[in-house]
């Protein structure tokens, strides 16, 4: 499984200073990691985050009873947003065509904005390990 550089960065920063604003850290990460492409990549991240955490991509029958959590294999004994639910297959199968189109436009924009070899490599890593499998 590929490393989640954003999570590692946030955890490390907050471990040393828990008073830091996580939203500012997230913005800084994207700006530092992707350079000029940081803004569209942050927008992409926020769209995915909003969809996942709002529950909008979860099938309605999984949310039929607010007191019981359901997942791909039936009832689960933790909240729907827990690791019992979010697998690659589930995430990739629940995206809407409109959302994918919007996200793809952001990836394409980011491709035009990366400048340094490191930024280009980082974006290509994201495309190879995350974006292309989502499109496939």
Secondary structure, DSSP 8 states (H G I E B T S, - for coil): ----HHHHHHHHHHHH-TTS-HHHHHHHHHHHHHGGGHHHHHHHHHHHHHHHHHTTTS-GGGGSSTTSEEETTEEESS-TTSTTT--HHHHHHS--HHHHHHHHHHHHHHHHH--SHHHHHHHHHHIIIIIHHHH-
